[in-house]
Amino acid sequence: MSTRRLTLDLHPIFNQGDKIDAALENALAEAQRKKARELEIICGIGKTSA
């Protein structure tokens, strides 16, 4: 059995609300089409500590 997992990384568009909405809608539609078991959404701008 294949594990269908999709990932949506919002980092490149973290401050563009309209693009985020479209990306989420597209990712959810793709997950439904592909019958994905998981959709990982990576959000925020993130920071690394030195």
mmCIF entry with sequence, helices, sheets and N, C-alpha, C, O atoms, coordinates in Angstrom:
data_MODEL
# 
_entry.id   MODEL 
# 
_entity.id                         1 
_entity.type                       polymer 
_entity.pdbx_number_of_molecules   1 
# 
_entity_poly.entity_id                      1 
_entity_poly.type                           'polypeptide(L)' 
_entity_poly.nstd_linkage                   no 
_entity_poly.nstd_monomer                   no 
_entity_poly.pdbx_seq_one_letter_code       MSTRRLTLDLHPIFNQGDKIDAALENALAEAQRKKARELEIICGIGKTSA 
_entity_poly.pdbx_seq_one_letter_code_can   MSTRRLTLDLHPIFNQGDKIDAALENALAEAQRKKARELEIICGIGKTSA 
_entity_poly.pdbx_strand_id                 A 
# 
loop_
_entity_poly_seq.entity_id 
_entity_poly_seq.num 
_entity_poly_seq.mon_id 
_entity_poly_seq.hetero 
1 1  MET n 
1 2  SER n 
1 3  THR n 
1 4  ARG n 
1 5  ARG n 
1 6  LEU n 
1 7  THR n 
1 8  LEU n 
1 9  ASP n 
1 10 LEU n 
1 11 HIS n 
1 12 PRO n 
1 13 ILE n 
1 14 PHE n 
1 15 ASN n 
1 16 GLN n 
1 17 GLY n 
1 18 ASP n 
1 19 LYS n 
1 20 ILE n 
1 21 ASP n 
1 22 ALA n 
1 23 ALA n 
1 24 LEU n 
1 25 GLU n 
1 26 ASN n 
1 27 ALA n 
1 28 LEU n 
1 29 ALA n 
1 30 GLU n 
1 31 ALA n 
1 32 GLN n 
1 33 ARG n 
1 34 LYS n 
1 35 LYS n 
1 36 ALA n 
1 37 ARG n 
1 38 GLU n 
1 39 LEU n 
1 40 GLU n 
1 41 ILE n 
1 42 ILE n 
1 43 CYS n 
1 44 GLY n 
1 45 ILE n 
1 46 GLY n 
1 47 LYS n 
1 48 THR n 
1 49 SER n 
1 50 ALA n 
# 
_struct_asym.id          A 
_struct_asym.entity_id   1 
# 
loop_
_struct_conf.conf_type_id 
_struct_conf.id 
_struct_conf.pdbx_PDB_helix_id 
_struct_conf.beg_label_comp_id 
_struct_conf.beg_label_asym_id 
_struct_conf.beg_label_seq_id 
_struct_conf.pdbx_beg_PDB_ins_code 
_struct_conf.end_label_comp_id 
_struct_conf.end_label_asym_id 
_struct_conf.end_label_seq_id 
_struct_conf.pdbx_end_PDB_ins_code 
_struct_conf.beg_auth_comp_id 
_struct_conf.beg_auth_asym_id 
_struct_conf.beg_auth_seq_id 
_struct_conf.end_auth_comp_id 
_struct_conf.end_auth_asym_id 
_struct_conf.end_auth_seq_id 
_struct_conf.pdbx_PDB_helix_class 
_struct_conf.details 
_struct_conf.pdbx_PDB_helix_length 
HELX_P HELX_P1 AA1 HIS A 11 ? ILE A 13 ? HIS A 11 ILE A 13 5 ? 3  
HELX_P HELX_P2 AA2 GLY A 17 ? ARG A 33 ? GLY A 17 ARG A 33 1 ? 17 
# 
_struct_conf_type.id          HELX_P 
_struct_conf_type.criteria    ? 
_struct_conf_type.reference   ? 
# 
_struct_sheet.id               AA1 
_struct_sheet.type             ? 
_struct_sheet.number_strands   2 
_struct_sheet.details          ? 
# 
_struct_sheet_order.sheet_id     AA1 
_struct_sheet_order.range_id_1   1 
_struct_sheet_order.range_id_2   2 
_struct_sheet_order.offset       ? 
_struct_sheet_order.sense        parallel 
# 
loop_
_struct_sheet_range.sheet_id 
_struct_sheet_range.id 
_struct_sheet_range.beg_label_comp_id 
_struct_sheet_range.beg_label_asym_id 
_struct_sheet_range.beg_label_seq_id 
_struct_sheet_range.pdbx_beg_PDB_ins_code 
_struct_sheet_range.end_label_comp_id 
_struct_sheet_range.end_label_asym_id 
_struct_sheet_range.end_label_seq_id 
_struct_sheet_range.pdbx_end_PDB_ins_code 
_struct_sheet_range.beg_auth_comp_id 
_struct_sheet_range.beg_auth_asym_id 
_struct_sheet_range.beg_auth_seq_id 
_struct_sheet_range.end_auth_comp_id 
_struct_sheet_range.end_auth_asym_id 
_struct_sheet_range.end_auth_seq_id 
AA1 1 ARG A 5  ? ASP A 9  ? ARG A 5  ASP A 9  
AA1 2 GLU A 38 ? ILE A 42 ? GLU A 38 ILE A 42 
# 
loop_
_atom_site.group_PDB 
_atom_site.id 
_atom_site.type_symbol 
_atom_site.label_atom_id 
_atom_site.label_alt_id 
_atom_site.label_comp_id 
_atom_site.label_asym_id 
_atom_site.label_entity_id 
_atom_site.label_seq_id 
_atom_site.pdbx_PDB_ins_code 
_atom_site.Cartn_x 
_atom_site.Cartn_y 
_atom_site.Cartn_z 
_atom_site.occupancy 
_atom_site.B_iso_or_equiv 
_atom_site.pdbx_formal_charge 
_atom_site.auth_seq_id 
_atom_site.auth_comp_id 
_atom_site.auth_asym_id 
_atom_site.auth_atom_id 
_atom_site.pdbx_PDB_model_num 
ATOM 1   N N  . MET A 1 1  ? 0.844  -1.193 0.000  1.00 0.00 ? 1  MET A N  1 
ATOM 2   C CA . MET A 1 1  ? 0.000  0.000  0.000  1.00 0.00 ? 1  MET A CA 1 
ATOM 3   C C  . MET A 1 1  ? 0.883  1.248  0.000  1.00 0.00 ? 1  MET A C  1 
ATOM 4   O O  . MET A 1 1  ? 1.794  1.381  0.817  1.00 0.00 ? 1  MET A O  1 
ATOM 5   N N  . SER A 1 2  ? 0.609  2.116  -0.889 1.00 0.00 ? 2  SER A N  1 
ATOM 6   C CA . SER A 1 2  ? 1.374  3.354  -1.016 1.00 0.00 ? 2  SER A CA 1 
ATOM 7   C C  . SER A 1 2  ? 0.899  4.394  -0.001 1.00 0.00 ? 2  SER A C  1 
ATOM 8   O O  . SER A 1 2  ? -0.301 4.555  0.221  1.00 0.00 ? 2  SER A O  1 
ATOM 9   N N  . THR A 1 3  ? 1.842  5.087  0.602  1.00 0.00 ? 3  THR A N  1 
ATOM 10  C CA . THR A 1 3  ? 1.455  6.184  1.482  1.00 0.00 ? 3  THR A CA 1 
ATOM 11  C C  . THR A 1 3  ? 1.519  7.455  0.663  1.00 0.00 ? 3  THR A C  1 
ATOM 12  O O  . THR A 1 3  ? 2.594  7.886  0.244  1.00 0.00 ? 3  THR A O  1 
ATOM 13  N N  . ARG A 1 4  ? 0.393  8.035  0.443  1.00 0.00 ? 4  ARG A N  1 
ATOM 14  C CA . ARG A 1 4  ? 0.321  9.259  -0.349 1.00 0.00 ? 4  ARG A CA 1 
ATOM 15  C C  . ARG A 1 4  ? 0.441  10.447 0.583  1.00 0.00 ? 4  ARG A C  1 
ATOM 16  O O  . ARG A 1 4  ? -0.441 10.700 1.404  1.00 0.00 ? 4  ARG A O  1 
ATOM 17  N N  . ARG A 1 5  ? 1.541  11.176 0.449  1.00 0.00 ? 5  ARG A N  1 
ATOM 18  C CA . ARG A 1 5  ? 1.771  12.329 1.310  1.00 0.00 ? 5  ARG A CA 1 
ATOM 19  C C  . ARG A 1 5  ? 2.152  13.514 0.435  1.00 0.00 ? 5  ARG A C  1 
ATOM 20  O O  . ARG A 1 5  ? 3.048  13.419 -0.404 1.00 0.00 ? 5  ARG A O  1 
ATOM 21  N N  . LEU A 1 6  ? 1.468  14.622 0.640  1.00 0.00 ? 6  LEU A N  1 
ATOM 22  C CA . LEU A 1 6  ? 1.769  15.852 -0.082 1.00 0.00 ? 6  LEU A CA 1 
ATOM 23  C C  . LEU A 1 6  ? 2.259  16.891 0.906  1.00 0.00 ? 6  LEU A C  1 
ATOM 24  O O  . LEU A 1 6  ? 1.894  16.870 2.081  1.00 0.00 ? 6  LEU A O  1 
ATOM 25  N N  . THR A 1 7  ? 3.080  17.792 0.425  1.00 0.00 ? 7  THR A N  1 
ATOM 26  C CA . THR A 1 7  ? 3.599  18.867 1.270  1.00 0.00 ? 7  THR A CA 1 
ATOM 27  C C  . THR A 1 7  ? 3.375  20.204 0.576  1.00 0.00 ? 7  THR A C  1 
ATOM 28  O O  . THR A 1 7  ? 3.612  20.347 -0.624 1.00 0.00 ? 7  THR A O  1 
ATOM 29  N N  . LEU A 1 8  ? 2.916  21.174 1.349  1.00 0.00 ? 8  LEU A N  1 
ATOM 30  C CA . LEU A 1 8  ? 2.765  22.545 0.865  1.00 0.00 ? 8  LEU A CA 1 
ATOM 31  C C  . LEU A 1 8  ? 3.625  23.437 1.746  1.00 0.00 ? 8  LEU A C  1 
ATOM 32  O O  . LEU A 1 8  ? 3.379  23.556 2.946  1.00 0.00 ? 8  LEU A O  1 
ATOM 33  N N  . ASP A 1 9  ? 4.626  24.058 1.156  1.00 0.00 ? 9  ASP A N  1 
ATOM 34  C CA . ASP A 1 9  ? 5.522  24.952 1.887  1.00 0.00 ? 9  ASP A CA 1 
ATOM 35  C C  . ASP A 1 9  ? 5.110  26.396 1.599  1.00 0.00 ? 9  ASP A C  1 
ATOM 36  O O  . ASP A 1 9  ? 5.221  26.865 0.466  1.00 0.00 ? 9  ASP A O  1 
ATOM 37  N N  . LEU A 1 10 ? 4.643  27.084 2.613  1.00 0.00 ? 10 LEU A N  1 
ATOM 38  C CA . LEU A 1 10 ? 4.168  28.461 2.444  1.00 0.00 ? 10 LEU A CA 1 
ATOM 39  C C  . LEU A 1 10 ? 5.255  29.509 2.679  1.00 0.00 ? 10 LEU A C  1 
ATOM 40  O O  . LEU A 1 10 ? 4.984  30.707 2.591  1.00 0.00 ? 10 LEU A O  1 
ATOM 41  N N  . HIS A 1 11 ? 6.470  29.079 2.972  1.00 0.00 ? 11 HIS A N  1 
ATOM 42  C CA . HIS A 1 11 ? 7.543  30.044 3.234  1.00 0.00 ? 11 HIS A CA 1 
ATOM 43  C C  . HIS A 1 11 ? 7.729  31.079 2.132  1.00 0.00 ? 11 HIS A C  1 
ATOM 44  O O  . HIS A 1 11 ? 7.863  32.263 2.441  1.00 0.00 ? 11 HIS A O  1 
ATOM 45  N N  . PRO A 1 12 ? 7.743  30.690 0.871  1.00 0.00 ? 12 PRO A N  1 
ATOM 46  C CA . PRO A 1 12 ? 7.981  31.691 -0.177 1.00 0.00 ? 12 PRO A CA 1 
ATOM 47  C C  . PRO A 1 12 ? 6.877  32.752 -0.282 1.00 0.00 ? 12 PRO A C  1 
ATOM 48  O O  . PRO A 1 12 ? 7.107  33.824 -0.841 1.00 0.00 ? 12 PRO A O  1 
ATOM 49  N N  . ILE A 1 13 ? 5.696  32.467 0.244  1.00 0.00 ? 13 ILE A N  1 
ATOM 50  C CA . ILE A 1 13 ? 4.575  33.413 0.108  1.00 0.00 ? 13 ILE A CA 1 
ATOM 51  C C  . ILE A 1 13 ? 3.985  33.792 1.466  1.00 0.00 ? 13 ILE A C  1 
ATOM 52  O O  . ILE A 1 13 ? 2.804  34.124 1.562  1.00 0.00 ? 13 ILE A O  1 
ATOM 53  N N  . PHE A 1 14 ? 4.816  33.740 2.525  1.00 0.00 ? 14 PHE A N  1 
ATOM 54  C CA . PHE A 1 14 ? 4.314  33.914 3.890  1.00 0.00 ? 14 PHE A CA 1 
ATOM 55  C C  . PHE A 1 14 ? 3.584  35.227 4.131  1.00 0.00 ? 14 PHE A C  1 
ATOM 56  O O  . PHE A 1 14 ? 2.751  35.296 5.035  1.00 0.00 ? 14 PHE A O  1 
ATOM 57  N N  . ASN A 1 15 ? 3.860  36.260 3.366  1.00 0.00 ? 15 ASN A N  1 
ATOM 58  C CA . ASN A 1 15 ? 3.222  37.557 3.605  1.00 0.00 ? 15 ASN A CA 1 
ATOM 59  C C  . ASN A 1 15 ? 2.299  37.985 2.458  1.00 0.00 ? 15 ASN A C  1 
ATOM 60  O O  . ASN A 1 15 ? 2.036  39.174 2.275  1.00 0.00 ? 15 ASN A O  1 
ATOM 61  N N  . GLN A 1 16 ? 1.818  37.017 1.697  1.00 0.00 ? 16 GLN A N  1 
ATOM 62  C CA . GLN A 1 16 ? 0.957  37.306 0.548  1.00 0.00 ? 16 GLN A CA 1 
ATOM 63  C C  . GLN A 1 16 ? -0.348 36.523 0.703  1.00 0.00 ? 16 GLN A C  1 
ATOM 64  O O  . GLN A 1 16 ? -0.518 35.445 0.133  1.00 0.00 ? 16 GLN A O  1 
ATOM 65  N N  . GLY A 1 17 ? -1.245 37.085 1.473  1.00 0.00 ? 17 GLY A N  1 
ATOM 66  C CA . GLY A 1 17 ? -2.490 36.416 1.839  1.00 0.00 ? 17 GLY A CA 1 
ATOM 67  C C  . GLY A 1 17 ? -3.280 35.817 0.690  1.00 0.00 ? 17 GLY A C  1 
ATOM 68  O O  . GLY A 1 17 ? -3.779 34.697 0.793  1.00 0.00 ? 17 GLY A O  1 
ATOM 69  N N  . ASP A 1 18 ? -3.395 36.557 -0.405 1.00 0.00 ? 18 ASP A N  1 
ATOM 70  C CA . ASP A 1 18 ? -4.173 36.044 -1.540 1.00 0.00 ? 18 ASP A CA 1 
ATOM 71  C C  . ASP A 1 18 ? -3.520 34.808 -2.160 1.00 0.00 ? 18 ASP A C  1 
ATOM 72  O O  . ASP A 1 18 ? -4.212 33.881 -2.582 1.00 0.00 ? 18 ASP A O  1 
ATOM 73  N N  . LYS A 1 19 ? -2.203 34.797 -2.213 1.00 0.00 ? 19 LYS A N  1 
ATOM 74  C CA . LYS A 1 19 ? -1.497 33.638 -2.760 1.00 0.00 ? 19 LYS A CA 1 
ATOM 75  C C  . LYS A 1 19 ? -1.577 32.449 -1.809 1.00 0.00 ? 19 LYS A C  1 
ATOM 76  O O  . LYS A 1 19 ? -1.637 31.301 -2.250 1.00 0.00 ? 19 LYS A O  1 
ATOM 77  N N  . ILE A 1 20 ? -1.577 32.720 -0.510 1.00 0.00 ? 20 ILE A N  1 
ATOM 78  C CA . ILE A 1 20 ? -1.705 31.647 0.478  1.00 0.00 ? 20 ILE A CA 1 
ATOM 79  C C  . ILE A 1 20 ? -3.065 30.980 0.335  1.00 0.00 ? 20 ILE A C  1 
ATOM 80  O O  . ILE A 1 20 ? -3.155 29.752 0.341  1.00 0.00 ? 20 ILE A O  1 
ATOM 81  N N  . ASP A 1 21 ? -4.120 31.772 0.206  1.00 0.00 ? 21 ASP A N  1 
ATOM 82  C CA . ASP A 1 21 ? -5.464 31.219 0.028  1.00 0.00 ? 21 ASP A CA 1 
ATOM 83  C C  . ASP A 1 21 ? -5.523 30.314 -1.195 1.00 0.00 ? 21 ASP A C  1 
ATOM 84  O O  . ASP A 1 21 ? -6.063 29.209 -1.127 1.00 0.00 ? 21 ASP A O  1 
ATOM 85  N N  . ALA A 1 22 ? -4.977 30.772 -2.301 1.00 0.00 ? 22 ALA A N  1 
ATOM 86  C CA . ALA A 1 22 ? -4.995 29.991 -3.536 1.00 0.00 ? 22 ALA A CA 1 
ATOM 87  C C  . ALA A 1 22 ? -4.166 28.715 -3.389 1.00 0.00 ? 22 ALA A C  1 
ATOM 88  O O  . ALA A 1 22 ? -4.578 27.647 -3.842 1.00 0.00 ? 22 ALA A O  1 
ATOM 89  N N  . ALA A 1 23 ? -3.002 28.827 -2.755 1.00 0.00 ? 23 ALA A N  1 
ATOM 90  C CA . ALA A 1 23 ? -2.135 27.659 -2.568 1.00 0.00 ? 23 ALA A CA 1 
ATOM 91  C C  . ALA A 1 23 ? -2.817 26.609 -1.699 1.00 0.00 ? 23 ALA A C  1 
ATOM 92  O O  . ALA A 1 23 ? -2.719 25.414 -1.977 1.00 0.00 ? 23 ALA A O  1 
ATOM 93  N N  . LEU A 1 24 ? -3.508 27.049 -0.648 1.00 0.00 ? 24 LEU A N  1 
ATOM 94  C CA . LEU A 1 24 ? -4.223 26.111 0.216  1.00 0.00 ? 24 LEU A CA 1 
ATOM 95  C C  . LEU A 1 24 ? -5.355 25.416 -0.532 1.00 0.00 ? 24 LEU A C  1 
ATOM 96  O O  . LEU A 1 24 ? -5.531 24.202 -0.427 1.00 0.00 ? 24 LEU A O  1 
ATOM 97  N N  . GLU A 1 25 ? -6.113 26.193 -1.282 1.00 0.00 ? 25 GLU A N  1 
ATOM 98  C CA . GLU A 1 25 ? -7.212 25.606 -2.062 1.00 0.00 ? 25 GLU A CA 1 
ATOM 99  C C  . GLU A 1 25 ? -6.682 24.585 -3.068 1.00 0.00 ? 25 GLU A C  1 
ATOM 100 O O  . GLU A 1 25 ? -7.243 23.500 -3.216 1.00 0.00 ? 25 GLU A O  1 
ATOM 101 N N  . ASN A 1 26 ? -5.605 24.937 -3.753 1.00 0.00 ? 26 ASN A N  1 
ATOM 102 C CA . ASN A 1 26 ? -5.018 24.028 -4.740 1.00 0.00 ? 26 ASN A CA 1 
ATOM 103 C C  . ASN A 1 26 ? -4.476 22.761 -4.083 1.00 0.00 ? 26 ASN A C  1 
ATOM 104 O O  . ASN A 1 26 ? -4.660 21.660 -4.601 1.00 0.00 ? 26 ASN A O  1 
ATOM 105 N N  . ALA A 1 27 ? -3.809 22.920 -2.942 1.00 0.00 ? 27 ALA A N  1 
ATOM 106 C CA . ALA A 1 27 ? -3.241 21.761 -2.250 1.00 0.00 ? 27 ALA A CA 1 
ATOM 107 C C  . ALA A 1 27 ? -4.345 20.825 -1.753 1.00 0.00 ? 27 ALA A C  1 
ATOM 108 O O  . ALA A 1 27 ? -4.220 19.604 -1.851 1.00 0.00 ? 27 ALA A O  1 
ATOM 109 N N  . LEU A 1 28 ? -5.409 21.393 -1.227 1.00 0.00 ? 28 LEU A N  1 
ATOM 110 C CA . LEU A 1 28 ? -6.517 20.558 -0.758 1.00 0.00 ? 28 LEU A CA 1 
ATOM 111 C C  . LEU A 1 28 ? -7.184 19.830 -1.922 1.00 0.00 ? 28 LEU A C  1 
ATOM 112 O O  . LEU A 1 28 ? -7.538 18.658 -1.801 1.00 0.00 ? 28 LEU A O  1 
ATOM 113 N N  . ALA A 1 29 ? -7.355 20.513 -3.037 1.00 0.00 ? 29 ALA A N  1 
ATOM 114 C CA . ALA A 1 29 ? -7.953 19.883 -4.217 1.00 0.00 ? 29 ALA A CA 1 
ATOM 115 C C  . ALA A 1 29 ? -7.055 18.760 -4.740 1.00 0.00 ? 29 ALA A C  1 
ATOM 116 O O  . ALA A 1 29 ? -7.546 17.690 -5.102 1.00 0.00 ? 29 ALA A O  1 
ATOM 117 N N  . GLU A 1 30 ? -5.747 19.000 -4.780 1.00 0.00 ? 30 GLU A N  1 
ATOM 118 C CA . GLU A 1 30 ? -4.804 17.982 -5.238 1.00 0.00 ? 30 GLU A CA 1 
ATOM 119 C C  . GLU A 1 30 ? -4.808 16.775 -4.303 1.00 0.00 ? 30 GLU A C  1 
ATOM 120 O O  . GLU A 1 30 ? -4.788 15.630 -4.755 1.00 0.00 ? 30 GLU A O  1 
ATOM 121 N N  . ALA A 1 31 ? -4.834 17.039 -3.005 1.00 0.00 ? 31 ALA A N  1 
ATOM 122 C CA . ALA A 1 31 ? -4.874 15.951 -2.025 1.00 0.00 ? 31 ALA A CA 1 
ATOM 123 C C  . ALA A 1 31 ? -6.126 15.100 -2.218 1.00 0.00 ? 31 ALA A C  1 
ATOM 124 O O  . ALA A 1 31 ? -6.075 13.874 -2.116 1.00 0.00 ? 31 ALA A O  1 
ATOM 125 N N  . GLN A 1 32 ? -7.223 15.745 -2.492 1.00 0.00 ? 32 GLN A N  1 
ATOM 126 C CA . GLN A 1 32 ? -8.469 15.013 -2.709 1.00 0.00 ? 32 GLN A CA 1 
ATOM 127 C C  . GLN A 1 32 ? -8.391 14.196 -4.008 1.00 0.00 ? 32 GLN A C  1 
ATOM 128 O O  . GLN A 1 32 ? -8.787 13.031 -4.033 1.00 0.00 ? 32 GLN A O  1 
ATOM 129 N N  . ARG A 1 33 ? -7.883 14.805 -5.076 1.00 0.00 ? 33 ARG A N  1 
ATOM 130 C CA . ARG A 1 33 ? -7.746 14.105 -6.361 1.00 0.00 ? 33 ARG A CA 1 
ATOM 131 C C  . ARG A 1 33 ? -6.848 12.877 -6.239 1.00 0.00 ? 33 ARG A C  1 
ATOM 132 O O  . ARG A 1 33 ? -7.151 11.812 -6.777 1.00 0.00 ? 33 ARG A O  1 
ATOM 133 N N  . LYS A 1 34 ? -5.738 13.046 -5.521 1.00 0.00 ? 34 LYS A N  1 
ATOM 134 C CA . LYS A 1 34 ? -4.757 11.967 -5.399 1.00 0.00 ? 34 LYS A CA 1 
ATOM 135 C C  . LYS A 1 34 ? -5.067 11.026 -4.239 1.00 0.00 ? 34 LYS A C  1 
ATOM 136 O O  . LYS A 1 34 ? -4.343 10.060 -3.997 1.00 0.00 ? 34 LYS A O  1 
ATOM 137 N N  . LYS A 1 35 ? -6.145 11.319 -3.531 1.00 0.00 ? 35 LYS A N  1 
ATOM 138 C CA . LYS A 1 35 ? -6.536 10.516 -2.368 1.00 0.00 ? 35 LYS A CA 1 
ATOM 139 C C  . LYS A 1 35 ? -5.380 10.399 -1.372 1.00 0.00 ? 35 LYS A C  1 
ATOM 140 O O  . LYS A 1 35 ? -5.069 9.324  -0.859 1.00 0.00 ? 35 LYS A O  1 
ATOM 141 N N  . ALA A 1 36 ? -4.760 11.555 -1.123 1.00 0.00 ? 36 ALA A N  1 
ATOM 142 C CA . ALA A 1 36 ? -3.620 11.604 -0.208 1.00 0.00 ? 36 ALA A CA 1 
ATOM 143 C C  . ALA A 1 36 ? -4.063 11.278 1.211  1.00 0.00 ? 36 ALA A C  1 
ATOM 144 O O  . ALA A 1 36 ? -5.144 11.666 1.654  1.00 0.00 ? 36 ALA A O  1 
ATOM 145 N N  . ARG A 1 37 ? -3.217 10.574 1.891  1.00 0.00 ? 37 ARG A N  1 
ATOM 146 C CA . ARG A 1 37 ? -3.497 10.236 3.285  1.00 0.00 ? 37 ARG A CA 1 
ATOM 147 C C  . ARG A 1 37 ? -3.067 11.386 4.204  1.00 0.00 ? 37 ARG A C  1 
ATOM 148 O O  . ARG A 1 37 ? -3.569 11.526 5.319  1.00 0.00 ? 37 ARG A O  1 
ATOM 149 N N  . GLU A 1 38 ? -2.138 12.199 3.716  1.00 0.00 ? 38 GLU A N  1 
ATOM 150 C CA . GLU A 1 38 ? -1.589 13.278 4.530  1.00 0.00 ? 38 GLU A CA 1 
ATOM 151 C C  . GLU A 1 38 ? -1.291 14.493 3.671  1.00 0.00 ? 38 GLU A C  1 
ATOM 152 O O  . GLU A 1 38 ? -0.828 14.366 2.538  1.00 0.00 ? 38 GLU A O  1 
ATOM 153 N N  . LEU A 1 39 ? -1.557 15.670 4.215  1.00 0.00 ? 39 LEU A N  1 
ATOM 154 C CA . LEU A 1 39 ? -1.157 16.922 3.595  1.00 0.00 ? 39 LEU A CA 1 
ATOM 155 C C  . LEU A 1 39 ? -0.433 17.722 4.661  1.00 0.00 ? 39 LEU A C  1 
ATOM 156 O O  . LEU A 1 39 ? -1.046 18.212 5.610  1.00 0.00 ? 39 LEU A O  1 
ATOM 157 N N  . GLU A 1 40 ? 0.876  17.851 4.499  1.00 0.00 ? 40 GLU A N  1 
ATOM 158 C CA . GLU A 1 40 ? 1.683  18.615 5.448  1.00 0.00 ? 40 GLU A CA 1 
ATOM 159 C C  . GLU A 1 40 ? 1.735  20.054 4.967  1.00 0.00 ? 40 GLU A C  1 
ATOM 160 O O  . GLU A 1 40 ? 2.075  20.319 3.814  1.00 0.00 ? 40 GLU A O  1 
ATOM 161 N N  . ILE A 1 41 ? 1.394  20.989 5.857  1.00 0.00 ? 41 ILE A N  1 
ATOM 162 C CA . ILE A 1 41 ? 1.439  22.404 5.524  1.00 0.00 ? 41 ILE A CA 1 
ATOM 163 C C  . ILE A 1 41 ? 2.505  23.058 6.389  1.00 0.00 ? 41 ILE A C  1 
ATOM 164 O O  . ILE A 1 41 ? 2.397  23.094 7.614  1.00 0.00 ? 41 ILE A O  1 
ATOM 165 N N  . ILE A 1 42 ? 3.536  23.573 5.729  1.00 0.00 ? 42 ILE A N  1 
ATOM 166 C CA . ILE A 1 42 ? 4.624  24.240 6.428  1.00 0.00 ? 42 ILE A CA 1 
ATOM 167 C C  . ILE A 1 42 ? 4.344  25.732 6.360  1.00 0.00 ? 42 ILE A C  1 
ATOM 168 O O  . ILE A 1 42 ? 4.312  26.316 5.277  1.00 0.00 ? 42 ILE A O  1 
ATOM 169 N N  . CYS A 1 43 ? 4.145  26.338 7.504  1.00 0.00 ? 43 CYS A N  1 
ATOM 170 C CA . CYS A 1 43 ? 3.765  27.754 7.532  1.00 0.00 ? 43 CYS A CA 1 
ATOM 171 C C  . CYS A 1 43 ? 4.761  28.576 8.333  1.00 0.00 ? 43 CYS A C  1 
ATOM 172 O O  . CYS A 1 43 ? 5.650  28.036 8.991  1.00 0.00 ? 43 CYS A O  1 
ATOM 173 N N  . GLY A 1 44 ? 4.598  29.875 8.266  1.00 0.00 ? 44 GLY A N  1 
ATOM 174 C CA . GLY A 1 44 ? 5.446  30.786 9.031  1.00 0.00 ? 44 GLY A CA 1 
ATOM 175 C C  . GLY A 1 44 ? 6.744  31.091 8.315  1.00 0.00 ? 44 GLY A C  1 
ATOM 176 O O  . GLY A 1 44 ? 7.080  30.469 7.307  1.00 0.00 ? 44 GLY A O  1 
ATOM 177 N N  . ILE A 1 45 ? 7.465  32.058 8.851  1.00 0.00 ? 45 ILE A N  1 
ATOM 178 C CA . ILE A 1 45 ? 8.727  32.441 8.226  1.00 0.00 ? 45 ILE A CA 1 
ATOM 179 C C  . ILE A 1 45 ? 9.893  31.675 8.816  1.00 0.00 ? 45 ILE A C  1 
ATOM 180 O O  . ILE A 1 45 ? 10.937 31.550 8.177  1.00 0.00 ? 45 ILE A O  1 
ATOM 181 N N  . GLY A 1 46 ? 9.733  31.167 10.010 1.00 0.00 ? 46 GLY A N  1 
ATOM 182 C CA . GLY A 1 46 ? 10.756 30.342 10.627 1.00 0.00 ? 46 GLY A CA 1 
ATOM 183 C C  . GLY A 1 46 ? 12.018 31.112 10.956 1.00 0.00 ? 46 GLY A C  1 
ATOM 184 O O  . GLY A 1 46 ? 12.340 32.110 10.311 1.00 0.00 ? 46 GLY A O  1 
ATOM 185 N N  . LYS A 1 47 ? 12.713 30.650 11.943 1.00 0.00 ? 47 LYS A N  1 
ATOM 186 C CA . LYS A 1 47 ? 13.996 31.250 12.362 1.00 0.00 ? 47 LYS A CA 1 
ATOM 187 C C  . LYS A 1 47 ? 14.899 30.155 12.851 1.00 0.00 ? 47 LYS A C  1 
ATOM 188 O O  . LYS A 1 47 ? 14.448 29.175 13.444 1.00 0.00 ? 47 LYS A O  1 
ATOM 189 N N  . THR A 1 48 ? 16.159 30.321 12.604 1.00 0.00 ? 48 THR A N  1 
ATOM 190 C CA . THR A 1 48 ? 17.136 29.381 13.141 1.00 0.00 ? 48 THR A CA 1 
ATOM 191 C C  . THR A 1 48 ? 17.981 30.128 14.153 1.00 0.00 ? 48 THR A C  1 
ATOM 192 O O  . THR A 1 48 ? 18.256 31.318 13.995 1.00 0.00 ? 48 THR A O  1 
ATOM 193 N N  . SER A 1 49 ? 18.382 29.432 15.175 1.00 0.00 ? 49 SER A N  1 
ATOM 194 C CA . SER A 1 49 ? 19.218 30.077 16.181 1.00 0.00 ? 49 SER A CA 1 
ATOM 195 C C  . SER A 1 49 ? 20.672 29.752 15.888 1.00 0.00 ? 49 SER A C  1 
ATOM 196 O O  . SER A 1 49 ? 21.002 28.665 15.415 1.00 0.00 ? 49 SER A O  1 
ATOM 197 N N  . ALA A 1 50 ? 21.521 30.703 16.175 1.00 0.00 ? 50 ALA A N  1 
ATOM 198 C CA . ALA A 1 50 ? 22.954 30.523 15.895 1.00 0.00 ? 50 ALA A CA 1 
ATOM 199 C C  . ALA A 1 50 ? 23.663 29.965 17.090 1.00 0.00 ? 50 ALA A C  1 
ATOM 200 O O  . ALA A 1 50 ? 24.873 29.746 17.043 1.00 0.00 ? 50 ALA A O  1 
# 
